[in-house]
Amino acid sequence: MKRRVGLLTLALLGSAHAGSLDSVKTYLGSKLTRQVAGTHALTKAADAYYALAKGANFNYAVLAKNPATRAAVRQARAGWSAASPAYEDIEGIVAGVEQLSLFDVILDAGTSGAEGGEAVVPFDLKLPNGKTLAKPGNLFGVNEGTLWGTVKAFGSGVSFDVNGNGKLEFGDQLPDANVLKAAAAELHAQTLRLQQAARAWRPTREDVFGALVGNVPTVGPVFFEDWKTSPFVLGQASTRTDFVVISRLSDLKGNVSSWQAMYAGLSADVKGKNAGLDSQITAGLNELAGFVGKLVSREQTRRYSPEQAEALQREAQNRATVITGRMTQAAALLGVKTQ
């Protein structure tokens, strides 16, 4: 009888812990709704562009003369530009939760088969013309490289004034319609699969602490390293093909928001054990968010030098290291093991 009561008590405690994390799942769901809207708009525009290209027998010089072409490309870019930041706002959750983490490889972090490494994407991209792109890289990257022409193989090779300002600037060329149609459709399909998986996910303390302790330390070695090699720091000397349309500082800002949302679901439990530690973690995350937010704002009117970028990386990483240590301490107080 005592054993049955004990099990019931544990079940009730588990339900209470899950309930305190409902806000994390709500946050994830709201951002995914935005992401789905963006990928849907991208797919719709990509299909329209493909129809125009097919009507021109895939003669891109002819396609460039069609007045409808500019609108289709711009609408596709707008869809991508809405979906990508929405994903960055939840990447810290998706990448850090084992049940969801494969989607991060597929959508935003995976490498191509040619690049290799431990995070090669697990899919091939089948094009409408019957060709297959074997393990082409993550889907946000493939779509970015196609829409802005940073990956030569994904483009048509035909210059095109996308914004209509009378100049040929960064990204001013027509994408390959077959690649764009397939890449946009797969990005939307995988986003819907992530949304379904997120609805089935029941967050636990282990999930959320694990995601935080795994993601917060990536400030320097992932986000700042990508940023330092991008056009946002190196200008035309950059050879990157991804993370060139939206600054990685903006992506980091979105990720920090997800860390704040995750910790908000744990805060009450930590506060119950050590109110001072809870205040330190909350303040640390808020200060990191403010620090990154200021960098994003300043980047609108200036470019940081590589030396400045190095110094900023060290400062940001120091902040992240302190926060991670405190989160590890908080997890231990609650009997949660983190790796």
C-alpha positions as CSV (number, residue, x, y, z in Angstrom):
1,M,0.0,0.0,0.0
2,K,2.8,2.4,0.9
3,R,4.5,1.7,-2.4
4,R,1.3,2.5,-4.4
5,V,1.0,5.8,-2.5
6,G,4.6,6.6,-3.2
7,L,4.2,6.0,-6.9
8,L,1.1,8.2,-6.9
9,T,3.0,10.9,-5.2
10,L,5.8,10.7,-7.7
11,A,3.2,10.9,-10.5
12,L,1.6,14.0,-9.1
13,L,5.0,15.6,-8.7
14,G,5.9,14.8,-12.3
15,S,2.6,16.3,-13.4
16,A,3.4,19.5,-11.4
17,H,6.8,19.8,-13.0
18,A,5.4,19.2,-16.5
19,G,2.7,21.9,-15.8
20,S,5.4,24.4,-14.8
21,L,7.0,23.9,-18.2
22,D,3.8,24.4,-20.2
23,S,5.0,27.9,-21.0
24,V,8.0,26.4,-22.9
25,K,5.7,24.4,-25.1
26,T,3.4,27.3,-25.7
27,Y,6.3,29.5,-26.7
28,L,7.6,26.7,-29.1
29,G,4.1,26.4,-30.6
30,S,3.6,30.1,-31.2
31,K,6.9,30.4,-33.0
32,L,6.3,27.4,-35.1
33,T,3.0,28.9,-36.3
34,R,5.0,31.8,-37.6
35,Q,7.5,29.5,-39.2
36,V,4.8,27.5,-41.0
37,A,3.3,30.7,-42.3
38,G,6.6,31.7,-43.7
39,T,7.5,28.4,-45.3
40,H,4.0,28.2,-46.8
41,A,4.4,31.7,-48.4
42,L,7.9,30.6,-49.7
43,T,6.4,27.4,-51.2
44,K,3.6,29.3,-52.9
45,A,6.0,31.8,-54.4
46,A,8.4,29.1,-55.5
47,D,5.6,27.2,-57.2
48,A,4.6,30.4,-59.0
49,Y,8.2,31.1,-60.1
50,Y,8.5,27.5,-61.3
51,A,5.4,27.9,-63.4
52,L,6.8,31.1,-65.0
53,A,10.1,29.3,-65.7
54,K,8.3,26.3,-67.2
55,G,6.3,28.7,-69.4
56,A,9.6,30.1,-70.7
57,N,10.9,26.6,-71.3
58,F,13.4,27.3,-68.5
59,N,15.1,29.9,-70.7
60,Y,16.1,32.3,-67.9
61,A,17.0,35.1,-70.3
62,V,13.4,35.0,-71.4
63,L,12.1,34.6,-67.9
64,A,14.0,37.8,-66.8
65,K,11.8,39.8,-69.2
66,N,8.5,38.6,-67.7
67,P,7.1,41.4,-65.4
68,A,5.7,38.7,-63.0
69,T,9.2,37.2,-62.3
70,R,10.3,40.0,-60.0
71,A,7.2,39.6,-57.8
72,A,7.6,35.8,-57.5
73,V,11.3,36.0,-56.4
74,R,10.7,38.8,-54.0
75,Q,7.7,37.0,-52.4
76,A,9.8,33.8,-52.1
77,R,12.5,35.8,-50.3
78,A,10.0,37.4,-48.0
79,G,8.6,33.9,-47.0
80,W,12.2,32.7,-46.2
81,S,12.9,35.9,-44.4
82,A,9.9,35.4,-42.2
83,A,10.5,31.7,-41.5
84,S,14.2,31.8,-40.7
85,P,14.0,34.2,-37.7
86,A,11.0,32.3,-36.4
87,Y,13.1,29.2,-36.3
88,E,16.1,30.9,-34.7
89,D,13.7,31.9,-31.9
90,I,13.2,28.2,-31.1
91,E,16.4,26.6,-32.3
92,G,17.7,26.4,-28.7
93,I,14.7,24.2,-27.8
94,V,14.7,22.1,-31.0
95,A,18.5,21.5,-31.1
96,G,18.7,20.7,-27.4
97,V,15.8,18.3,-27.0
98,E,16.7,14.8,-28.1
99,Q,13.1,14.1,-29.3
100,L,13.4,17.1,-31.7
101,S,17.1,17.5,-32.4
102,L,17.2,15.8,-35.8
103,F,15.0,18.6,-37.1
104,D,17.8,21.1,-36.3
105,V,20.2,19.1,-38.5
106,I,17.6,19.0,-41.3
107,L,16.5,22.6,-41.1
108,D,19.4,24.8,-40.0
109,A,22.6,23.1,-38.7
110,G,23.3,20.1,-41.0
111,T,26.1,20.0,-43.5
112,S,26.1,18.7,-47.0
113,G,27.5,15.4,-48.0
114,A,30.4,17.2,-49.7
115,E,31.3,19.0,-46.5
116,G,31.0,15.9,-44.4
117,G,31.4,15.9,-40.6
118,E,29.2,14.5,-37.9
119,A,26.0,16.4,-38.9
120,V,25.5,15.6,-42.5
121,V,21.8,16.0,-43.4
122,P,19.9,12.6,-43.7
123,F,18.0,13.4,-46.9
124,D,18.4,13.9,-50.7
125,L,16.5,16.5,-52.6
126,K,14.5,15.3,-55.6
127,L,14.0,18.0,-58.3
128,P,10.9,18.2,-60.6
129,N,13.2,17.6,-63.6
130,G,14.1,14.2,-62.3
131,K,17.6,15.1,-61.0
132,T,18.6,14.5,-57.3
133,L,20.8,16.6,-55.1
134,A,22.4,14.1,-52.8
135,K,22.5,15.4,-49.2
136,P,22.7,19.1,-50.3
137,G,22.9,20.6,-46.8
138,N,20.3,22.1,-44.4
139,L,17.1,23.4,-45.9
140,F,17.3,27.0,-44.7
141,G,20.8,27.1,-46.2
142,V,19.8,25.5,-49.5
143,N,16.9,27.9,-49.9
144,E,19.1,30.9,-49.0
145,G,21.8,29.8,-51.4
146,T,19.2,29.4,-54.1
147,L,17.3,32.6,-53.6
148,W,20.3,34.9,-53.2
149,G,22.7,33.0,-55.6
150,T,25.4,32.3,-53.1
151,V,25.6,28.7,-54.2
152,K,26.4,28.7,-57.9
153,A,25.0,25.2,-58.5
154,F,21.6,26.4,-57.3
155,G,21.4,29.4,-59.6
156,S,20.5,30.0,-63.2
157,G,23.6,32.1,-64.0
158,V,21.4,34.9,-65.3
159,S,21.7,38.3,-63.7
160,F,18.4,40.0,-62.6
161,D,17.7,43.2,-60.7
162,V,15.5,41.7,-58.0
163,N,14.6,44.8,-56.1
164,G,14.2,46.9,-59.3
165,N,16.6,49.7,-58.2
166,G,18.4,49.7,-61.5
167,K,21.6,48.3,-60.1
168,L,23.1,44.8,-59.9
169,E,23.9,44.1,-56.3
170,F,24.4,41.2,-53.9
171,G,22.0,38.4,-54.8
172,D,20.8,39.9,-58.1
173,Q,20.3,36.8,-60.2
174,L,17.6,34.3,-61.0
175,P,17.4,31.1,-59.0
176,D,17.2,27.7,-60.6
177,A,13.4,27.0,-60.6
178,N,13.8,23.3,-60.1
179,V,16.0,23.6,-57.1
180,L,13.9,26.4,-55.5
181,K,10.6,24.5,-56.0
182,A,12.0,21.3,-54.4
183,A,13.9,23.0,-51.6
184,A,11.0,25.2,-50.6
185,A,8.6,22.3,-50.6
186,E,10.9,20.2,-48.5
187,L,11.5,23.0,-46.0
188,H,7.7,23.5,-45.6
189,A,7.2,19.7,-45.2
190,Q,9.9,19.3,-42.6
191,T,8.5,22.4,-40.7
192,L,5.1,20.7,-40.6
193,R,6.7,17.5,-39.3
194,L,8.5,19.5,-36.6
195,Q,5.3,21.2,-35.6
196,Q,3.6,17.7,-35.2
197,A,6.6,16.4,-33.2
198,A,6.5,19.5,-31.0
199,R,2.8,19.0,-30.2
200,A,3.6,15.5,-29.1
201,W,6.5,16.5,-26.9
202,R,6.0,16.7,-23.2
203,P,8.8,18.8,-21.7
204,T,10.6,17.6,-18.6
205,R,13.2,19.3,-16.4
206,E,15.8,17.0,-18.0
207,D,14.8,18.2,-21.4
208,V,14.9,21.9,-20.6
209,F,18.0,21.9,-18.4
210,G,19.8,19.7,-21.0
211,A,18.9,22.1,-23.8
212,L,20.1,25.1,-21.9
213,V,23.4,23.6,-20.7
214,G,24.0,22.3,-24.2
215,N,23.1,25.5,-26.1
216,V,24.2,28.5,-24.0
217,P,27.9,27.6,-24.4
218,T,27.6,27.8,-28.2
219,V,27.5,31.6,-28.2
220,G,31.2,31.9,-29.1
221,P,32.1,28.7,-31.0
222,V,29.0,28.7,-33.2
223,F,27.3,32.0,-33.5
224,F,30.3,34.4,-33.3
225,E,32.5,32.1,-35.4
226,D,29.9,32.1,-38.1
227,W,29.5,35.9,-37.8
228,K,33.2,36.6,-38.0
229,T,33.5,34.9,-41.4
230,S,30.4,36.5,-42.8
231,P,30.0,39.6,-45.0
232,F,28.7,41.4,-41.9
233,V,32.3,41.5,-40.7
234,L,34.5,40.7,-43.7
235,G,32.4,42.4,-46.4
236,Q,33.2,41.1,-49.9
237,A,36.2,39.2,-48.6
238,S,33.7,36.6,-47.1
239,T,33.4,33.3,-48.9
240,R,30.4,32.1,-46.8
241,T,27.4,30.8,-48.7
242,D,25.0,30.7,-45.7
243,F,24.1,33.0,-42.9
244,V,24.8,35.9,-45.2
245,V,21.3,37.4,-45.6
246,I,20.5,37.7,-41.9
247,S,23.3,38.4,-39.4
248,R,24.2,35.7,-37.0
249,L,24.0,38.3,-34.3
250,S,20.3,38.5,-35.1
251,D,20.1,34.7,-35.0
252,L,21.8,34.7,-31.6
253,K,19.3,37.3,-30.4
254,G,16.6,34.8,-31.3
255,N,18.3,31.9,-29.6
256,V,18.8,33.9,-26.4
257,S,15.1,34.6,-26.4
258,S,14.5,30.8,-26.5
259,W,16.9,30.3,-23.6
260,Q,15.0,32.9,-21.6
261,A,11.7,31.2,-22.4
262,M,13.1,27.8,-21.4
263,Y,14.5,29.1,-18.1
264,A,11.2,30.9,-17.3
265,G,9.7,27.4,-17.1
266,L,12.2,26.3,-14.6
267,S,12.6,29.5,-12.6
268,A,9.9,28.8,-9.9
269,D,11.4,25.4,-9.1
270,V,14.9,26.9,-8.8
271,K,13.7,29.8,-6.8
272,G,12.1,27.4,-4.3
273,K,15.6,25.9,-3.7
274,N,17.8,29.0,-4.0
275,A,16.2,32.3,-4.7
276,G,19.6,34.0,-5.1
277,L,20.7,31.6,-7.7
278,D,17.5,32.0,-9.6
279,S,17.9,35.8,-9.6
280,Q,21.5,35.4,-10.9
281,I,20.5,33.2,-13.8
282,T,17.6,35.4,-14.8
283,A,19.7,38.5,-14.6
284,G,22.5,36.8,-16.6
285,L,20.2,35.9,-19.4
286,N,18.6,39.3,-19.5
287,E,22.0,41.0,-19.6
288,L,23.2,38.6,-22.4
289,A,20.0,39.5,-24.3
290,G,20.7,43.2,-23.8
291,F,24.3,42.9,-24.8
292,V,23.4,41.0,-28.1
293,G,20.5,43.3,-28.7
294,K,22.8,46.4,-28.6
295,L,25.2,44.7,-31.1
296,V,22.3,44.0,-33.5
297,S,21.1,47.6,-33.3
298,R,24.6,49.0,-33.9
299,E,25.2,46.7,-36.8
300,Q,22.5,48.4,-38.7
301,T,24.7,51.5,-39.1
302,R,28.2,50.1,-38.9
303,R,30.5,47.1,-39.6
304,Y,32.6,45.7,-36.8
305,S,36.2,44.9,-37.7
306,P,37.6,41.4,-37.2
307,E,39.5,42.6,-34.2
308,Q,36.4,44.1,-32.6
309,A,34.5,40.9,-33.4
310,E,37.1,38.8,-31.6
311,A,36.8,41.0,-28.5
312,L,33.0,40.9,-28.6
313,Q,33.2,37.1,-28.9
314,R,35.3,36.8,-25.8
315,E,33.0,39.0,-23.8
316,A,29.9,37.2,-24.9
317,Q,31.4,33.8,-24.3
318,N,32.5,34.8,-20.8
319,R,28.9,35.8,-20.0
320,A,27.6,32.5,-21.4
321,T,30.1,30.4,-19.4
322,V,29.0,32.0,-16.2
323,I,25.4,31.5,-17.0
324,T,26.0,27.8,-17.9
325,G,27.8,27.2,-14.6
326,R,24.9,28.6,-12.6
327,M,22.4,26.6,-14.6
328,T,24.4,23.4,-14.0
329,Q,24.3,24.2,-10.3
330,A,20.6,24.8,-10.4
331,A,20.0,21.5,-12.1
332,A,22.0,19.7,-9.4
333,L,19.9,21.4,-6.7
334,L,16.8,19.9,-8.4
335,G,18.4,16.5,-8.8
336,V,18.6,16.8,-12.6
337,K,21.7,15.4,-14.2
338,T,23.1,17.3,-17.2
339,Q,25.7,16.3,-19.7
